[in-house]
Amino acid sequence: MNNCFSQTKVQGVIIDSANNNILRAVSVALFEEGKSTVEKVAITDKYGKFVIEATPVDKPLILEFSFVGYGLTRKALKLKKDEFRDLGQINMPFLENKLEEVEIIAPVRMKGDTLEFNADAFKLDSNAVVQDLLRKLPGLVVWGDGAVTYNGKEIPQVLVNGKPFFGADMGIALQNISKNAVQKVQVYDSRTKEIKDQDPENHKYEMNLVLKDGQDHLYFGNLSIGSGTKSRYQGQLNFNKMTPKSQATIAFSSNNVNKDLQNIDQLLKNSTFKGVGINSDFNSDFLREGTLKQSVLGGRFQYDFAGKNNINLKNLIVSDVLAKNNITLIKNESNTTLLNSDNMDNSRMTNSENKNELKDYQANVSYNNMVGNLMKRPINLQTSLNLRKSKEDNEQNSLSKYNYSTNQLENNIKNHSLFDSDDLGISASMILLNKSNRNALGDLMKKEDFWDRIFYQLDFKGNVGENRLDARKENNHINHLDTAQNKIVDRIYTEKGKRKNAFIDLSAKENLIGVEFGVNLYVSDQNNRNTIYDQSKGTTVLNEDLSHLSDNKLIKLEPRIGFQKYLWNKRLYGRNSSSFLLKSKMGFRNYQEKNTSTLDYRNLTLKYSSFLPDLQLNYRYTKTSFYTKTLNFQYNYNEEYPLVNTLRPIYDNINPAYRYFGADRLLKKTGIHLFNINGTYEEQKQYGYNASFGITYRSYENSQIDSLVYAKDQLQAYIGQLDNKVGAISGDLNINKPFLINKNQTINVKLDGNLTWADRYQYIDQELQYMKVNSQSVNLNLYYTANSVFQIGWTNGAYRYERVDKLNKNSSNNYNSLTWRSTYSMAYILATRWAFNSSLTDLFNKSKDFKNNALIWNFDVSYRTLKGNNLEIKLSANDLLKQNKGIYFLNGLTEFTNGSRNILTSYYMLTLSYFPRKFGKKD
């Protein structure tokens, strides 16, 4: 391949032959002489310049230039390896007589502000999908993780005929729709005209796939059945049908190999016709605690009342239903060492087994209308209705042995509970635009009426629900130091709860002056009726310490006023632009919470008021067609309030070895000062890089801290408050860069990292402990792609944590840990029929005296058959090295735990899959 393509480059400037003016947005296409297939395309920039790289070498080539109102122009050339050819100025003849003009559908053209690619100009395999097409288009990069960017800017959404395509994930469209069904690919800035005029270089790109006539009658799907060793199985079905106005989906999945399906989108994007390669997120999870057996049934329906291919006209209703049944089994063995002030070895050992069955039913209906008007104003309306019903059956047996300096205990607990929950949620958002439909800061004409310049937004969220818990807990408590404390507790719980809450936010903005007025209100009401009985020697007695009626009412009101103004906003058309924006907001919060209960100590009324200022400074500089950089500063103040359960917790002595007392007095509110500085740098070219950073400092006043007391026969926990200010600082960095190796080979690099430093305090036996904690996390992902058929991925994630006791230099409380996960993955498609996928994950855990390392290797090979590659046979081998042992550790401020859990182990599976698909009414 390197012999055919090299780092060649050809460039030039297109000139109007009649007036000697530069021509912007001229379509440039490169062909091999005698062939109709486009090799490369480009479009001239604001200066009339075009650049084409990585062209064929030592072959006769034709450059073709087309533009509305001008005659078709061609130039012949031949390039040597690594040659750079500057064609200088190229004249295009202006057509005085429009009758001479012949309409030519160029491979790429600008239509207004929309960039359009003619799909038929790019010849690909008959089974190619849209994603294969995008890899051929100038300015676009398909990243190894599936993301798509245009000139360095991410495209977060892909529409089909102006509407969402079977959900929100773009992979569903890009990896299912046949390339031959697409007429054109459109890329455009989705912002309003006024915002584009105000900030022309800060593009928010969106993509729309326009299907050929009749191709919007289509269906596609997947049917898979798999059987494996150790009685493993998996099966899934999805069928999707589209008409010009509607989309419908039915989906089913069932497995016992730790595949946890969260929604229909996840199933559709992981069972595409193209195949997800190295980016699947619906695989057997070998790191999941326990084993999962799951069955899911769902459906979706979308109807477009507008029925037009217009990205600005949305009149959609979408409904989703999902029924899920999860059965999880977790077996755990662990040892926990507690933090203490005298270096005593305080630890506990736990063995447990937990079986949980969850039945979850969800339904959602949403409506989006962007075509209506109210009081001569455009209106955007979004509403949704959510229903959810869940039933959970949980059985747990555990044995805990406490080896504390003050007590030697055993707790043998059996717990069986049934939990039912029902919820109904409603949300609505209504935006009433100003009459001129302008909402860009400072972009309005002063002659317009004040009230016409205001636009309004109303948001509402509401929820009502109820739940019921029926449980039985049995505990055989043994005290090895004082046998008089031994006891057996058999307790029955019936807990019923009803809840309702609502949130409403109303705002009004006048953008000429730059002011905003707003207010939000949150109210909630929660009722609980808990009845608890103790059983002993055949008698049942009401437990009056735990049984209670309670009602919690909360009201939170927050009015606010905001102001924003450009301190400067300068723009030299075609050269650069810069702006400096001041944004400020002042808010006030009134918080009232009242808890009434038949337990006197939980009768509590809390009232707080807070002043909430916010200040931001935003600087942006753009050098047109080269780069954009930003620098932002923010100061924000917020307050958090103590919760009723923190101040007045209910003590259940089912486990007498531990008691949480909460606070011994009313706590003050915690104030949080936040200072943040962040910035970005983005290159405005196809293979440009972008980077961002952020540094945040938080200062806490009256922060809550834990207090532990090793009392005789019991570990006691309290919540206190620190008078000193506590600080925490964090920083993050993100860098993304794609590289073009040659014509069809790319490398994508993504790096992000995070650092934190913080002070942590707690009391141990009334002695203050001062800890310095810090952590670092780094993620480095590299993807190599060649010809859309070969992918290599290397993803790395490392996390380090350190805790240092600053008051006790010889303390064993000093602690550090390191977790590192590295995955090497490969996907290769051979001759469009064979596919090979492999992933090798290296897991490394280390902390103090604990160390663990494991390699998990998964491999599968598949073969496609039938004319359209619709039938697939796959053989997969999972955890081939059999090193997954389920070992783990957890570190916290007051304790450290290491242990092992049951996990999914090595298995083999044979899967048969069929992909039905059809585009158009006729074959």
Salt bridges, closest charged atoms under 4 A:
GLU32 OE1 - LYS35 NZ 3.45
GLU32 OE2 - LYS59 NZ 3.63
GLU39 OE1 - LYS743 NZ 2.50
GLU64 OE1 - ARG74 NH2 2.97
GLU83 OE2 - ARG85 NE 2.87
GLU116 OE1 - ARG109 NE 3.22
GLU116 OE2 - LYS184 NZ 3.47
ASP120 OD1 - LYS212 NZ 2.96
ASP132 OD1 - LYS274 NZ 2.68
ASP145 OD2 - LYS750 NZ 2.70
ASP169 OD2 - LYS269 NZ 3.64
ASP189 OD2 - ARG191 NH2 2.77
ASP189 OD2 - HIS203 ND1 3.31
GLU194 OE2 - ARG438 NE 3.91
ASP197 OD2 - LYS193 NZ 2.89
ASP199 OD2 - ARG620 NE 3.46
GLU201 OE2 - LYS46 NZ 3.25
GLU201 OE1 - HIS203 NE2 3.80
ASP260 OD2 - ARG288 NH1 3.27
ASP265 OD1 - ARG300 NH2 2.73
ASP281 OD2 - LYS269 NZ 2.96
GLU289 OE1 - ARG901 NE 3.50
ASP304 OD2 - LYS163 NZ 3.52
ASP320 OD2 - ARG300 NE 2.69
ASP360 OD1 - ARG388 NE 2.94
ASP393 OD1 - HIS416 NE2 2.95
GLU410 OE2 - HIS480 NE2 3.09
ASP420 OD2 - LYS391 NZ 3.47
ASP422 OD1 - LYS389 NZ 2.91
ASP423 OD2 - ARG499 NH2 2.94
ASP452 OD1 - LYS435 NZ 3.56
ASP470 OD2 - ARG468 NE 2.76
ASP490 OD2 - ARG472 NH2 2.61
ASP505 OD2 - ARG560 NH1 3.02
GLU510 OE2 - ARG453 NE 2.52
GLU516 OE2 - ARG560 NH2 3.67
ASP525 OD2 - LYS553 NZ 3.73
ASP534 OD1 - ARG491 NE 2.57
ASP551 OD2 - LYS553 NZ 2.31
GLU558 OE2 - ARG589 NE 2.67
GLU639 OE1 - LYS669 NZ 3.19
ASP652 OD1 - ARG491 NH1 2.50
GLU682 OE1 - LYS153 NZ 3.18
GLU701 OE2 - HIS673 NE2 3.16
GLU701 OE2 - LYS725 NZ 3.66
ASP713 OD2 - LYS712 NZ 3.09
ASP759 OD1 - LYS772 NZ 2.72
GLU802 OE1 - ARG800 NH2 3.45
GLU872 OE2 - ARG864 NE 3.08
GLU895 OE2 - ARG348 NH2 3.43
